[in-house]
């Protein structure tokens, strides 16, 4: 039977079934590859060769990063704020000392210029 769009309803269900069969075939292909590797080498394939394990590990790491990233950012922000608060008095003292040094230097230059003018 055809629907209004002109597509056979059975065709759509067949496409889904074919997709499921292809997925099953891929799983079987992976399973056979893994079994053959283990039979030949005596151990499961290493992570470098096992693409499925690599994808699963990447997904797991991404989920872990998504969980920990906000708290890490908050911790880092708090640490930076704390550091800035602790360094403010030292910066203020430094600025005051530099200002005093320039003031003394200006006073000395002023005295020298007055002495030259009076001579």
Number of C-alpha atoms within 10 A of each C-alpha: 9 10 8 7 7 8 11 13 12 10 12 11 11 12 11 11 12 12 12 12 12 12 12 12 12 12 12 12 12 15 12 12 14 16 16 14 14 13 11 10 10 10 11 14 16 10 11 8 9 14 12 11 14 14 11 11 13 12 12 12 12 11 11 11 12 11 11 10 11 11 11 12 11 11 12 12 12 12 12 12 12 11 11 12 11 11 11 11 11 11 12 11 11 12 12 12 12 12 12 12 12 12 12 12 12 12 12 12 12 12 12 12 11 11 10 9 8 7 5
